[in-house]
Amino acid sequence: MKISVDRSVCQGHAQCEDAAPEVFEVDDDALVVLRTENPPAGLRPKVEDAVRWCPVEAIRVEDD
């Protein structure tokens, strides 16, 4: 699984960080930052929640 984020779309709602803090954080500019681009498969449910809960669809997940 590979994650990408579009920081130009992010509005800093932090839903991703709430869903998967191991993978996402919101920086001082209130924009999403990836902690890891390729998280372990065990985090997939949390990452999928983050994608689903992002109100601006700034997160993408691709299978390797």
OpenMM code with the backbone's topology and positions (N, CA, C; nanometers):
from openmm import Vec3, app, unit

residues = "MET LYS ILE SER VAL ASP ARG SER VAL CYS GLN GLY HIS ALA GLN CYS GLU ASP ALA ALA PRO GLU VAL PHE GLU VAL ASP ASP ASP ALA LEU VAL VAL LEU ARG THR GLU ASN PRO PRO ALA GLY LEU ARG PRO LYS VAL GLU ASP ALA VAL ARG TRP CYS PRO VAL GLU ALA ILE ARG VAL GLU ASP ASP".split()
positions = [
    Vec3(0.0840, -0.1170, 0.0000),
    Vec3(0.0000, 0.0000, 0.0000),
    Vec3(0.0888, 0.1236, 0.0000),
    Vec3(0.0562, 0.2162, -0.0884),
    Vec3(0.1287, 0.3426, -0.0965),
    Vec3(0.0278, 0.4559, -0.0826),
    Vec3(0.0607, 0.5516, 0.0020),
    Vec3(-0.0288, 0.6631, 0.0286),
    Vec3(0.0287, 0.7906, -0.0302),
    Vec3(-0.0601, 0.8721, -0.0858),
    Vec3(-0.0199, 1.0054, -0.1300),
    Vec3(-0.1245, 1.1041, -0.0799),
    Vec3(-0.0799, 1.2253, -0.0550),
    Vec3(-0.1706, 1.3309, -0.0106),
    Vec3(-0.1516, 1.4537, -0.0981),
    Vec3(-0.2594, 1.5237, -0.1182),
    Vec3(-0.2552, 1.6479, -0.1954),
    Vec3(-0.2676, 1.7633, -0.0965),
    Vec3(-0.1532, 1.8186, -0.0584),
    Vec3(-0.1522, 1.9265, 0.0398),
    Vec3(-0.2175, 2.0536, -0.0133),
    Vec3(-0.2289, 2.0668, -0.1457),
    Vec3(-0.2931, 2.1857, -0.2007),
    Vec3(-0.4447, 2.1807, -0.1810),
    Vec3(-0.4984, 2.0625, -0.1533),
    Vec3(-0.6405, 2.0446, -0.1296),
    Vec3(-0.6720, 2.0411, 0.0207),
    Vec3(-0.5775, 1.9948, 0.0999),
    Vec3(-0.5972, 1.9776, 0.2441),
    Vec3(-0.6406, 2.1090, 0.3092),
    Vec3(-0.7378, 2.0968, 0.3999),
    Vec3(-0.7858, 2.2129, 0.4736),
    Vec3(-0.7607, 2.2001, 0.6238),
    Vec3(-0.6861, 2.0972, 0.6637),
    Vec3(-0.6459, 2.0830, 0.8031),
    Vec3(-0.7544, 2.0381, 0.8984),
    Vec3(-0.8513, 1.9620, 0.8506),
    Vec3(-0.9580, 1.9130, 0.9383),
    Vec3(-0.9075, 1.8092, 1.0388),
    Vec3(-0.7948, 1.7464, 1.0094),
    Vec3(-0.7277, 1.6495, 1.0977),
    Vec3(-0.8054, 1.5199, 1.1177),
    Vec3(-0.9009, 1.4921, 1.0319),
    Vec3(-0.9735, 1.3654, 1.0411),
    Vec3(-0.8796, 1.2474, 1.0158),
    Vec3(-0.7837, 1.2667, 0.9263),
    Vec3(-0.6872, 1.1601, 0.8960),
    Vec3(-0.6002, 1.1302, 1.0182),
    Vec3(-0.5559, 1.2348, 1.0844),
    Vec3(-0.4724, 1.2167, 1.2034),
    Vec3(-0.5510, 1.1471, 1.3143),
    Vec3(-0.6772, 1.1798, 1.3276),
    Vec3(-0.7617, 1.1123, 1.4265),
    Vec3(-0.7774, 0.9644, 1.3934),
    Vec3(-0.7936, 0.9341, 1.2650),
    Vec3(-0.8158, 0.7958, 1.2222),
    Vec3(-0.6897, 0.7110, 1.2279),
    Vec3(-0.5768, 0.7680, 1.1878),
    Vec3(-0.4519, 0.6905, 1.1781),
    Vec3(-0.3317, 0.7776, 1.2158),
    Vec3(-0.3148, 0.8064, 1.3444),
    Vec3(-0.2037, 0.8922, 1.3863),
    Vec3(-0.0655, 0.8322, 1.3595),
    Vec3(-0.0612, 0.7012, 1.3357),
    Vec3(0.0664, 0.6377, 1.3014),
    Vec3(0.1117, 0.6762, 1.1612),
    Vec3(0.0181, 0.7234, 1.0801),
    Vec3(0.0453, 0.7492, 0.9383),
    Vec3(0.0384, 0.8981, 0.9035),
    Vec3(-0.0541, 0.9710, 0.9668),
    Vec3(-0.0783, 1.1107, 0.9308),
    Vec3(-0.0588, 1.2027, 1.0505),
    Vec3(-0.0174, 1.3249, 1.0224),
    Vec3(-0.0203, 1.4302, 1.1228),
    Vec3(-0.0482, 1.5618, 1.0514),
    Vec3(-0.0984, 1.6562, 1.1268),
    Vec3(-0.1249, 1.7888, 1.0734),
    Vec3(-0.0162, 1.8809, 1.1275),
    Vec3(0.0516, 1.9511, 1.0373),
    Vec3(0.1661, 2.0334, 1.0773),
    Vec3(0.1212, 2.1714, 1.1268),
    Vec3(0.2184, 2.2556, 1.1557),
    Vec3(0.1911, 2.3902, 1.2090),
    Vec3(0.1165, 2.4789, 1.1100),
    Vec3(0.1209, 2.4426, 0.9825),
    Vec3(0.0471, 2.5165, 0.8796),
    Vec3(-0.0935, 2.4600, 0.8591),
    Vec3(-0.1315, 2.3649, 0.9448),
    Vec3(-0.2628, 2.2981, 0.9379),
    Vec3(-0.2805, 2.2194, 0.8087),
    Vec3(-0.1728, 2.1550, 0.7648),
    Vec3(-0.1768, 2.0706, 0.6453),
    Vec3(-0.1288, 1.9304, 0.6809),
    Vec3(-0.1834, 1.8324, 0.6124),
    Vec3(-0.1478, 1.6937, 0.6380),
    Vec3(-0.0023, 1.6659, 0.5971),
    Vec3(0.0618, 1.5833, 0.6786),
    Vec3(0.1975, 1.5355, 0.6521),
    Vec3(0.1955, 1.3847, 0.6727),
    Vec3(0.2570, 1.3130, 0.5812),
    Vec3(0.2680, 1.1676, 0.5964),
    Vec3(0.3830, 1.1335, 0.6893),
    Vec3(0.3560, 1.0511, 0.7868),
    Vec3(0.4639, 0.9978, 0.8717),
    Vec3(0.5346, 0.8846, 0.7986),
    Vec3(0.4587, 0.8132, 0.7166),
    Vec3(0.5142, 0.7063, 0.6346),
    Vec3(0.4317, 0.6936, 0.5071),
    Vec3(0.4976, 0.6816, 0.3963),
    Vec3(0.4305, 0.6675, 0.2673),
    Vec3(0.3833, 0.5244, 0.2438),
    Vec3(0.4524, 0.4291, 0.3060),
    Vec3(0.4217, 0.2870, 0.2887),
    Vec3(0.4009, 0.2215, 0.4255),
    Vec3(0.2846, 0.2423, 0.4865),
    Vec3(0.2598, 0.1827, 0.6175),
    Vec3(0.2400, 0.0320, 0.6084),
    Vec3(0.2570, -0.0369, 0.7196),
    Vec3(0.2350, -0.1808, 0.7201),
    Vec3(0.0881, -0.2149, 0.6901),
    Vec3(0.0673, -0.3316, 0.6348),
    Vec3(-0.0667, -0.3755, 0.5947),
    Vec3(-0.1647, -0.3755, 0.7114),
    Vec3(-0.1162, -0.3963, 0.8315),
    Vec3(-0.2029, -0.3984, 0.9489),
    Vec3(-0.2718, -0.2652, 0.9760),
    Vec3(-0.2194, -0.1571, 0.9198),
    Vec3(-0.2795, -0.0253, 0.9383),
    Vec3(-0.3818, 0.0092, 0.8304),
    Vec3(-0.4011, -0.0810, 0.7362),
    Vec3(-0.4923, -0.0525, 0.6246),
    Vec3(-0.6324, -0.0102, 0.6694),
    Vec3(-0.6956, -0.0778, 0.7659),
    Vec3(-0.8290, -0.0322, 0.8075),
    Vec3(-0.8297, 0.1125, 0.8575),
    Vec3(-0.7281, 0.1509, 0.9301),
    Vec3(-0.7196, 0.2887, 0.9788),
    Vec3(-0.6978, 0.3864, 0.8627),
    Vec3(-0.6128, 0.3482, 0.7685),
    Vec3(-0.5871, 0.4336, 0.6524),
    Vec3(-0.7144, 0.4485, 0.5694),
    Vec3(-0.7875, 0.3405, 0.5513),
    Vec3(-0.9127, 0.3479, 0.4761),
    Vec3(-1.0140, 0.4381, 0.5463),
    Vec3(-1.0152, 0.4358, 0.6794),
    Vec3(-1.1006, 0.5286, 0.7538),
    Vec3(-1.0572, 0.6729, 0.7275),
    Vec3(-0.9284, 0.6971, 0.7275),
    Vec3(-0.8772, 0.8320, 0.7023),
    Vec3(-0.9189, 0.8819, 0.5641),
    Vec3(-0.9098, 0.7947, 0.4654),
    Vec3(-0.9517, 0.8310, 0.3294),
    Vec3(-1.1012, 0.8636, 0.3281),
    Vec3(-1.1792, 0.7798, 0.3900),
    Vec3(-1.3245, 0.7958, 0.3918),
    Vec3(-1.3666, 0.9225, 0.4675),
    Vec3(-1.2971, 0.9548, 0.5748),
    Vec3(-1.3357, 1.0684, 0.6590),
    Vec3(-1.2796, 1.2017, 0.6115),
    Vec3(-1.1877, 1.2013, 0.5171),
    Vec3(-1.1323, 1.3284, 0.4683),
    Vec3(-1.2402, 1.4042, 0.3908),
    Vec3(-1.2825, 1.5199, 0.4408),
    Vec3(-1.3927, 1.5907, 0.3748),
    Vec3(-1.3566, 1.6519, 0.2403),
    Vec3(-1.2279, 1.6613, 0.2090),
    Vec3(-1.1870, 1.7225, 0.0809),
    Vec3(-1.1181, 1.6217, -0.0118),
    Vec3(-1.1186, 1.4937, 0.0265),
    Vec3(-1.0600, 1.3857, -0.0553),
    Vec3(-0.9148, 1.4131, -0.0936),
    Vec3(-0.8356, 1.4505, 0.0058),
    Vec3(-0.6959, 1.4832, -0.0182),
    Vec3(-0.6024, 1.3623, -0.0105),
    Vec3(-0.6549, 1.2458, 0.0240),
    Vec3(-0.5730, 1.1260, 0.0464),
    Vec3(-0.6047, 1.0214, -0.0581),
    Vec3(-0.4998, 0.9603, -0.1121),
    Vec3(-0.5132, 0.8512, -0.2085),
    Vec3(-0.4333, 0.7306, -0.1593),
    Vec3(-0.4870, 0.6130, -0.1860),
    Vec3(-0.4185, 0.4880, -0.1516),
    Vec3(-0.4082, 0.4038, -0.2769),
    Vec3(-0.2869, 0.3559, -0.3038),
    Vec3(-0.2635, 0.2653, -0.4155),
    Vec3(-0.2064, 0.1356, -0.3621),
    Vec3(-0.2452, 0.0258, -0.4244),
    Vec3(-0.1855, -0.1026, -0.3876),
    Vec3(-0.0538, -0.1173, -0.4604),
    Vec3(0.0425, -0.1738, -0.3902),
    Vec3(0.1760, -0.1961, -0.4497),
    Vec3(0.1700, -0.3033, -0.5551),
] * unit.nanometer
topology = app.Topology()
chain = topology.addChain("A")
for resn in residues:
    res = topology.addResidue(resn, chain)
    for name in ("N", "CA", "C"):
        topology.addAtom(name, app.Element.getBySymbol(name[0]), res)
